[in-house]
Amino acid sequence: MVDVNNFYVSCERAFNPRLTDVPVVVLSNNDGCAVARSNEVKALGVKMGAPWFQMKALARQHSIVALSSNYTLYGDMSNRVVSILREFSPDIEVYSIDESFLRVETVDHLYGGATAMGQAMRYRIRQWTSLPVCAGFGESKTLAKLANHLAKKNPVFDGVCDLTALTDEERQQWMGKIEVGEVWGVGRRIAVRLQIMGIRSVRDLATADLKLLRLQFGVVLERTVSELQGTSCLELDDLADPKQQIMASRSFGAMVDDLAELGEAVAWHIDRAAEKLRDQGSVAGAVYVFIQTNRFRQADPQYNPGVVVPLVDVSDDTRALTTAALKGLRHIYRPGYSYKKCGVMLMELTAKQQRQETLFDDAATRDKSAKLMVAMDAVNSVWGRGTLRTGAAGMSKGWAMRSENRSPRYTTSWEELPVAS
């Protein structure tokens, strides 16, 4: 497993070296809470998800730099890291935006072993993207994840830990130093129950009775223990399964009470969701749309409706999906409320090639629709998301989330390219 260290913060530092060794926190949508922290911020005791308004005094005291999340930059940098990893092994599973599993047993000899291969990965990714990574090797995905944890937390490994190269005694010693809650797939509640049973470390879990664990926790934890014992139970997923539902939603930067403005926001979300729908080769049979007031403003009247709008025929056409969503919005909208959030969900998804034709199918119209959507996606792929969109989405996003401290989108926007002077 290869994992980028402090991914969001590292992306910011890659283009702004002045942030190196400076306490940095990246904030969530609308600059609400901490979603990434540099090691310097973690040392100050700031927890993941801490609200920004509660950190402001600490930020002034320790000169913490707060940045708005720049997901466009982070997504592009993630793709660059994955493209580098594919040069080492084509058998790869992109597990998250900053983590990837690779199968390397047939190629690591080309680099002189797993440890040397891991160092080669670290060097090339650092050289080509400026991002620091750690690598962990093991006989199973759970062990690889554990090895990555050891590589990240213990300088003795120099960023790469190969559990397969350790003796059994060395492996047991390291496992005995790690709390059971650090095991991939062991949540906080399960960890508490395990500790009550006397299972406090990874070593304790790896040597526990499989039958007892299955009886108490089910087959999932039993599989995790088998993985810790070196038996691979989790296959590498090189292709993600198509999503059964696709959702797009966002909180507003300011309260919205106008139906027309809500409609623009809903249409914008449909644009994004429809693009994802076509990307996975699916069509939708229904659209769910919702609007929400601010539940934290308890003095304000609250109203949080939602409605499902069935489609006459399944579709991946942004125009048809927008029409359905706006119909649902008009049905649930009530004046007199200030809304904080809206969103849409595409439902009843099926593969496009399995679409059931109807008696009133118009092949010519469907062909024109398909060509238009292909052209729309192609334009947005080249020139950036939202370049070409439906008129219902409007020309300006007055409802857009706050992003007052966002860094430039260095790698995807011509207007925001870094400049050397």
C-alpha positions in Angstrom: 0.0 0.0 0.0 1.2 3.5 -0.9 -0.2 6.4 1.0 0.5 10.1 0.6 1.3 11.7 4.0 -1.1 14.5 5.1 -2.4 14.6 1.5 -4.3 17.8 1.4 -1.6 19.7 3.3 1.1 18.2 1.2 -0.7 19.3 -2.0 -0.7 22.9 -0.7 2.9 22.7 0.3 3.9 21.4 -3.1 3.0 24.7 -4.7 3.7 27.0 -1.8 7.1 26.0 -0.2 6.6 28.8 2.4 4.1 26.5 4.1 6.8 23.9 4.9 7.2 23.4 8.6 4.4 25.9 9.2 1.2 24.7 11.1 -1.4 24.3 8.4 -5.1 23.2 8.5 -7.3 22.6 5.5 -11.0 23.4 6.2 -14.2 21.7 4.9 -16.9 23.2 2.7 -17.8 26.7 3.7 -14.6 26.7 5.9 -16.5 24.9 8.6 -14.1 22.4 10.2 -10.7 20.8 9.9 -10.5 18.0 7.3 -6.7 17.9 7.2 -3.9 18.9 9.6 -0.2 19.2 9.3 1.9 17.4 11.9 2.5 20.7 13.6 -1.2 21.3 14.0 -1.7 17.7 15.3 1.0 18.4 17.9 -1.1 21.3 19.2 -3.9 18.8 20.0 -6.3 19.9 17.2 -8.6 16.9 16.4 -9.9 16.0 13.0 -13.3 17.7 12.4 -12.6 20.4 14.9 -14.8 23.5 14.1 -12.8 26.4 12.8 -14.5 29.0 14.9 -13.3 27.1 18.0 -9.7 27.1 16.7 -9.3 30.8 15.9 -7.7 31.8 19.3 -5.3 28.9 19.0 -4.6 29.8 15.4 -3.6 33.4 16.4 -1.4 32.1 19.2 0.5 29.6 17.0 0.2 31.3 13.6 -1.8 28.5 12.1 -2.5 29.0 8.4 -6.0 28.0 7.5 -6.8 27.2 3.9 -10.1 26.4 2.2 -10.3 23.0 0.6 -9.2 22.9 -3.0 -10.7 19.6 -4.2 -9.9 20.3 -7.9 -6.2 20.5 -7.1 -6.3 17.5 -4.7 -8.1 15.3 -7.3 -5.7 16.1 -10.0 -2.6 15.5 -7.8 -4.1 12.2 -6.8 -4.5 11.2 -10.5 -0.8 12.1 -11.0 0.3 9.9 -8.2 -1.8 7.0 -9.5 -0.3 7.4 -13.0 3.2 7.1 -11.5 2.3 4.0 -9.5 0.9 2.3 -12.6 4.4 2.5 -14.1 5.6 0.2 -11.2 2.6 -2.2 -11.4 -0.4 -2.2 -13.6 -2.3 -4.3 -11.0 -3.6 -1.5 -8.8 -6.6 -0.6 -6.7 -7.2 3.1 -6.0 -8.6 2.8 -2.5 -9.1 6.5 -1.8 -7.9 9.8 -2.9 -4.5 9.3 -1.2 -4.2 5.5 -0.8 -3.6 2.8 -3.4 -3.0 -1.0 -3.2 -0.7 -2.6 -5.7 0.1 -6.3 -6.4 3.9 -6.4 -6.7 5.1 -10.0 -6.1 5.8 -10.5 -9.8 7.6 -7.2 -10.4 9.5 -6.3 -7.1 12.5 -8.3 -8.2 13.1 -5.8 -11.0 14.0 -3.3 -8.3 16.0 -5.6 -6.0 13.2 -6.4 -3.6 10.1 -4.8 -2.1 12.0 -2.3 0.1 14.0 -1.0 -2.8 10.9 -0.8 -4.9 9.1 1.2 -2.2 12.0 3.6 -2.0 12.0 4.0 -5.8 8.3 4.8 -5.6 8.9 7.4 -2.9 11.7 9.0 -4.8 9.9 9.2 -8.1 6.6 10.5 -6.6 8.5 13.1 -4.6 10.6 14.2 -7.6 7.6 14.4 -10.0 4.9 15.8 -7.7 6.7 17.0 -4.5 4.4 14.8 -2.5 5.8 12.7 0.4 4.6 9.1 0.5 5.1 5.9 2.6 4.9 2.4 1.4 3.9 -0.8 3.2 4.3 -4.4 2.0 2.6 -7.5 3.3 1.1 -10.8 2.3 -2.5 -9.4 2.5 -4.1 -6.0 2.2 -4.6 -5.7 5.9 -0.9 -6.4 6.5 0.1 -4.0 3.8 -2.1 -1.3 5.5 -0.5 -2.2 8.9 3.0 -2.0 7.3 2.2 1.4 5.9 1.2 2.5 9.4 4.6 1.3 10.8 6.4 3.1 7.9 4.7 6.4 8.6 5.0 6.3 12.4 8.5 4.9 12.9 11.6 6.7 11.3 13.6 3.5 11.6 11.8 2.3 8.4 12.7 5.4 6.4 9.2 5.5 4.9 9.1 1.9 3.7 8.1 -1.2 5.8 8.3 -4.7 4.3 6.7 -7.1 6.8 7.6 -10.0 4.6 11.3 -9.2 5.2 11.0 -9.3 9.0 11.6 -12.4 11.1 8.6 -13.8 13.0 10.0 -12.5 16.2 10.4 -9.0 14.8 7.0 -9.0 13.4 5.4 -10.0 16.7 7.4 -7.3 18.5 6.1 -4.6 16.2 2.5 -5.9 16.3 2.7 -5.9 20.1 3.3 -2.1 20.1 0.3 -1.2 18.0 -3.2 -0.8 19.6 -5.9 -3.1 18.2 -7.9 0.0 17.1 -5.3 0.8 14.5 -6.2 -2.4 12.5 -7.9 -1.7 9.2 -11.6 -2.5 9.6 -11.6 -2.5 13.5 -13.8 0.5 14.5 -13.9 2.2 17.8 -16.8 0.2 19.2 -15.3 -3.1 18.2 -11.9 -2.0 19.7 -13.6 -1.3 23.0 -15.2 -4.8 23.0 -11.9 -6.4 22.1 -10.1 -4.6 24.9 -12.7 -5.9 27.4 -11.9 -9.4 26.2 -8.1 -8.7 26.8 -7.3 -8.2 23.1 -5.4 -4.9 23.3 -2.8 -5.1 20.6 -2.5 -6.2 17.0 -0.5 -9.2 18.2 -3.3 -10.1 20.6 -5.8 -10.0 17.7 -3.6 -11.9 15.3 -3.3 -14.8 17.8 -6.9 -14.8 19.0 -9.3 -17.7 18.7 -10.9 -17.5 15.2 -14.0 -19.4 16.2 -14.6 -17.2 19.3 -14.2 -14.0 17.3 -16.6 -15.2 14.6 -19.1 -16.1 17.2 -18.8 -12.7 18.9 -18.3 -10.4 15.9 -19.1 -12.2 12.7 -17.3 -13.3 9.6 -15.9 -9.8 8.8 -13.6 -9.7 11.8 -12.7 -13.4 11.3 -11.5 -12.5 7.8 -9.5 -9.5 9.2 -7.7 -11.9 11.6 -6.9 -14.3 8.8 -5.4 -11.4 6.9 -3.3 -10.5 9.9 -2.1 -14.1 9.9 -0.9 -13.8 6.3 -3.9 -15.4 4.5 -5.1 -13.0 1.8 -8.9 -12.8 1.9 -9.6 -9.5 0.2 -9.0 -9.4 -3.5 -7.5 -6.4 -5.3 -10.3 -4.5 -7.0 -8.9 -2.9 -10.1 -12.3 -1.8 -11.3 -14.8 -0.2 -8.9 -18.4 -1.5 -9.0 -20.9 0.9 -10.5 -22.7 3.0 -7.9 -26.3 2.1 -7.2 -27.1 5.8 -6.4 -25.3 9.0 -7.3 -25.7 12.0 -5.0 -24.6 15.6 -5.4 -25.2 18.2 -2.7 -23.5 21.2 -1.1 -24.2 23.7 1.6 -24.7 27.3 0.5 -22.2 30.1 1.3 -25.2 32.2 2.4 -28.8 31.5 3.2 -31.1 31.2 0.2 -34.8 31.8 0.2 -35.5 32.4 -3.5 -37.0 29.6 -5.6 -35.1 30.7 -8.8 -31.8 30.6 -7.0 -32.6 27.2 -5.4 -33.4 26.0 -8.9 -30.0 27.1 -10.2 -28.3 25.2 -7.4 -30.3 22.1 -8.0 -29.6 22.2 -11.8 -25.9 22.6 -11.1 -25.9 19.5 -8.9 -27.8 17.6 -11.6 -25.1 18.6 -14.1 -22.4 17.0 -11.9 -24.4 13.9 -11.0 -25.4 13.3 -14.6 -21.8 13.5 -15.7 -20.9 10.8 -13.1 -23.9 8.7 -14.3 -22.7 8.7 -17.9 -19.1 8.1 -16.8 -20.1 4.7 -15.3 -22.3 3.8 -18.2 -25.6 3.9 -16.3 -29.1 5.4 -16.7 -31.4 6.6 -14.0 -35.1 5.8 -13.4 -35.8 8.4 -10.8 -34.5 11.6 -9.3 -34.6 12.5 -5.6 -34.3 16.2 -4.7 -34.2 17.8 -1.2 -33.8 21.2 0.4 -32.8 21.9 4.0 -32.9 24.8 6.4 -30.1 25.4 9.0 -30.7 23.0 11.9 -28.1 24.8 14.0 -30.2 28.0 13.9 -32.8 26.7 16.3 -34.6 30.1 16.5 -35.4 29.9 12.8 -38.3 27.9 11.4 -37.2 24.5 10.2 -38.2 22.7 7.0 -36.4 19.8 5.5 -38.4 18.2 2.7 -37.5 15.8 -0.1 -39.3 14.1 -2.9 -38.7 11.3 -5.5 -39.7 12.1 -9.1 -39.9 9.0 -11.3 -38.9 9.4 -14.9 -41.2 8.3 -17.7 -38.2 6.6 -19.4 -34.8 5.9 -17.9 -32.2 8.5 -19.0 -28.7 9.8 -18.7 -29.6 13.1 -20.4 -28.8 16.1 -18.2 -31.9 18.0 -19.6 -34.4 15.2 -18.7 -32.9 14.8 -15.3 -32.9 18.6 -14.7 -36.6 18.8 -15.7 -37.5 16.1 -13.2 -35.4 17.7 -10.4 -36.9 21.2 -10.9 -40.4 19.7 -11.0 -39.7 18.1 -7.6 -38.2 21.3 -6.2 -41.3 23.3 -7.2 -43.4 20.7 -5.4 -41.5 20.9 -2.1 -40.5 24.5 -2.0 -42.2 26.7 0.6 -41.7 30.5 0.9 -40.9 32.0 4.3 -37.9 29.7 5.0 -34.2 30.4 4.6 -32.4 27.3 3.1 -28.9 26.3 3.9 -28.5 23.3 1.6 -29.9 21.4 -1.4 -29.0 18.3 -3.2 -30.1 15.6 -5.7 -29.8 11.9 -5.9 -30.1 9.8 -9.1 -31.8 6.5 -8.2 -32.9 3.2 -9.8 -29.7 3.0 -11.8 -29.2 0.3 -14.5 -26.5 -0.3 -17.1 -27.2 1.7 -20.2 -26.7 -1.3 -22.5 -29.4 -3.2 -20.5 -32.0 -0.4 -21.0 -35.5 -1.8 -21.7 -37.0 -0.3 -24.9 -40.6 0.9 -24.8 -43.4 0.9 -27.4 -42.9 4.7 -27.9 -39.1 4.7 -28.2 -37.8 7.4 -30.6 -34.4 6.1 -31.8 -33.5 9.3 -33.7 -34.2 11.5 -30.6 -32.3 9.1 -28.4 -29.3 9.2 -30.7 -29.3 13.0 -30.8 -29.4 13.0 -27.0 -26.4 10.7 -26.8 -24.3 12.7 -29.2 -25.1 15.9 -27.3 -24.1 14.5 -24.0 -20.9 13.1 -25.4 -20.1 16.6 -26.8 -21.0 18.2 -23.5 -18.7 15.9 -21.5 -15.9 16.3 -23.9 -16.0 20.1 -23.7 -16.1 20.0 -19.9 -13.3 17.5 -19.8 -11.0 19.8 -21.8 -12.0 23.2 -20.5 -13.1 22.4 -17.0 -16.2 21.3 -15.1 -19.2 23.6 -15.7 -17.8 25.2 -18.9 -20.9 23.9 -20.8 -24.0 23.4 -18.8 -27.8 23.8 -19.0 -29.3 27.2 -18.9 -31.2 26.2 -15.7 -27.9 26.2 -13.8 -27.5 29.9 -14.3 -24.5 32.1 -15.2 -23.4 32.9 -11.7 -23.3 30.9 -8.5 -24.5 33.4 -5.9 -25.3 30.4 -3.7 -21.8 28.9 -3.9 -20.1 27.8 -0.8 -17.6 30.1 1.0 -14.0 29.4 0.0 -12.3 32.6 1.1 -8.8 31.1 1.6 -8.7 28.7 -1.4 -5.3 28.3 -3.0 -5.1 28.5 -6.9 -6.1 25.5 -8.9 -2.5 25.3 -10.2 -2.8 22.3 -12.4 -6.2 22.6 -14.0 -6.9 26.3 -14.6 -5.0 28.4 -17.2 -5.8 31.5 -15.2 -4.3 30.1 -12.0 -1.1 28.5 -13.3 1.9 29.0 -11.0 4.3 31.7 -12.2 8.0 31.7 -11.6 9.6 35.1 -11.3 
